Amino acid sequence: MIAARLHANRDVRIEEVPEPEPAAGQVKIAVAHNEPETMSLAESALVDIPPV
């Protein structure tokens, strides 16, 4: 499957990864629809945090 993986702050990479299988007590779902605002939320989360 193709996944967006966060490696570091502002370092998101699109990669081919093995599709995970659910463990005991878990279920696998298929996403039928994804809102475009999801990417806006993800982009706003990638901010530099100043040192304290």
Distance bins in CASP14 RR format, pairs under 12 A and 6 or more apart:
PFRMAT RR
TARGET T0000
AUTHOR 0000-0000-0000
RMODE 2
METHOD distances of the structure
MODEL  1
1 14 0 0 0 0 0 1 0 0 0 0 0
1 15 0 0 0 0 1 0 0 0 0 0 0
1 16 1 0 0 1 0 0 0 0 0 0 0
1 17 1 0 0 1 0 0 0 0 0 0 0
1 18 1 0 0 1 0 0 0 0 0 0 0
1 19 1 0 1 0 0 0 0 0 0 0 0
1 20 0 0 0 0 1 0 0 0 0 0 0
1 21 0 0 0 0 0 1 0 0 0 0 0
1 28 0 0 0 0 0 1 0 0 0 0 0
1 30 0 0 0 0 0 1 0 0 0 0 0
1 31 0 0 0 0 0 1 0 0 0 0 0
2 13 0 0 0 0 0 1 0 0 0 0 0
2 14 1 0 0 1 0 0 0 0 0 0 0
2 15 1 0 0 1 0 0 0 0 0 0 0
2 16 1 0 1 0 0 0 0 0 0 0 0
2 17 1 0 0 1 0 0 0 0 0 0 0
2 18 0 0 0 0 0 1 0 0 0 0 0
2 19 0 0 0 0 0 1 0 0 0 0 0
3 12 0 0 0 0 0 1 0 0 0 0 0
3 13 0 0 0 0 1 0 0 0 0 0 0
3 14 1 0 0 1 0 0 0 0 0 0 0
3 15 1 0 1 0 0 0 0 0 0 0 0
3 16 0 0 0 0 1 0 0 0 0 0 0
3 17 1 0 1 0 0 0 0 0 0 0 0
3 18 0 0 0 0 1 0 0 0 0 0 0
3 19 0 0 0 0 1 0 0 0 0 0 0
3 20 0 0 0 0 1 0 0 0 0 0 0
4 11 0 0 0 0 0 1 0 0 0 0 0
4 12 1 0 1 0 0 0 0 0 0 0 0
4 13 1 0 0 1 0 0 0 0 0 0 0
4 14 1 0 1 0 0 0 0 0 0 0 0
4 15 0 0 0 0 1 0 0 0 0 0 0
4 16 0 0 0 0 0 1 0 0 0 0 0
4 17 0 0 0 0 0 1 0 0 0 0 0
4 34 0 0 0 0 0 1 0 0 0 0 0
4 38 0 0 0 0 0 1 0 0 0 0 0
4 39 0 0 0 0 1 0 0 0 0 0 0
4 42 1 0 0 1 0 0 0 0 0 0 0
4 43 0 0 0 0 0 1 0 0 0 0 0
4 46 0 0 0 0 0 1 0 0 0 0 0
5 11 0 0 0 0 1 0 0 0 0 0 0
5 12 1 0 0 1 0 0 0 0 0 0 0
5 13 1 0 1 0 0 0 0 0 0 0 0
5 14 1 0 0 1 0 0 0 0 0 0 0
5 15 1 0 1 0 0 0 0 0 0 0 0
5 16 0 0 0 0 0 1 0 0 0 0 0
5 17 1 0 0 1 0 0 0 0 0 0 0
6 12 1 0 1 0 0 0 0 0 0 0 0
6 13 0 0 0 0 1 0 0 0 0 0 0
6 14 0 0 0 0 0 1 0 0 0 0 0
6 15 0 0 0 0 0 1 0 0 0 0 0
6 42 0 0 0 0 1 0 0 0 0 0 0
6 43 0 0 0 0 0 1 0 0 0 0 0
6 45 0 0 0 0 1 0 0 0 0 0 0
6 46 0 0 0 0 1 0 0 0 0 0 0
7 13 1 0 1 0 0 0 0 0 0 0 0
7 14 0 0 0 0 0 1 0 0 0 0 0
7 15 0 0 0 0 1 0 0 0 0 0 0
7 46 0 0 0 0 0 1 0 0 0 0 0
8 46 0 0 0 0 1 0 0 0 0 0 0
8 48 0 0 0 0 0 1 0 0 0 0 0
9 45 0 0 0 0 1 0 0 0 0 0 0
9 46 1 0 0 1 0 0 0 0 0 0 0
9 47 0 0 0 0 1 0 0 0 0 0 0
9 48 1 0 0 1 0 0 0 0 0 0 0
9 49 1 0 0 1 0 0 0 0 0 0 0
9 50 0 0 0 0 0 1 0 0 0 0 0
10 42 0 0 0 0 0 1 0 0 0 0 0
10 43 0 0 0 0 1 0 0 0 0 0 0
10 45 0 0 0 0 0 1 0 0 0 0 0
10 46 1 0 1 0 0 0 0 0 0 0 0
10 47 0 0 0 0 1 0 0 0 0 0 0
10 48 1 0 0 1 0 0 0 0 0 0 0
10 49 0 0 0 0 0 1 0 0 0 0 0
11 46 0 0 0 0 1 0 0 0 0 0 0
12 39 0 0 0 0 0 1 0 0 0 0 0
12 42 1 0 0 1 0 0 0 0 0 0 0
12 43 0 0 0 0 1 0 0 0 0 0 0
12 45 0 0 0 0 0 1 0 0 0 0 0
12 46 1 0 0 1 0 0 0 0 0 0 0
19 28 0 0 0 0 1 0 0 0 0 0 0
19 30 0 0 0 0 0 1 0 0 0 0 0
20 26 0 0 0 0 1 0 0 0 0 0 0
20 28 0 0 0 0 1 0 0 0 0 0 0
21 27 0 0 0 0 0 1 0 0 0 0 0
21 28 1 0 0 1 0 0 0 0 0 0 0
22 28 1 0 1 0 0 0 0 0 0 0 0
22 29 0 0 0 0 1 0 0 0 0 0 0
31 38 0 0 0 0 0 1 0 0 0 0 0
34 41 0 0 0 0 0 1 0 0 0 0 0
34 42 0 0 0 0 0 1 0 0 0 0 0
35 41 0 0 0 0 1 0 0 0 0 0 0
35 42 0 0 0 0 0 1 0 0 0 0 0
36 42 0 0 0 0 0 1 0 0 0 0 0
36 43 0 0 0 0 0 1 0 0 0 0 0
37 43 0 0 0 0 0 1 0 0 0 0 0
37 44 0 0 0 0 0 1 0 0 0 0 0
38 44 0 0 0 0 0 1 0 0 0 0 0
38 45 0 0 0 0 0 1 0 0 0 0 0
39 45 0 0 0 0 0 1 0 0 0 0 0
39 46 0 0 0 0 0 1 0 0 0 0 0
40 46 0 0 0 0 0 1 0 0 0 0 0
END
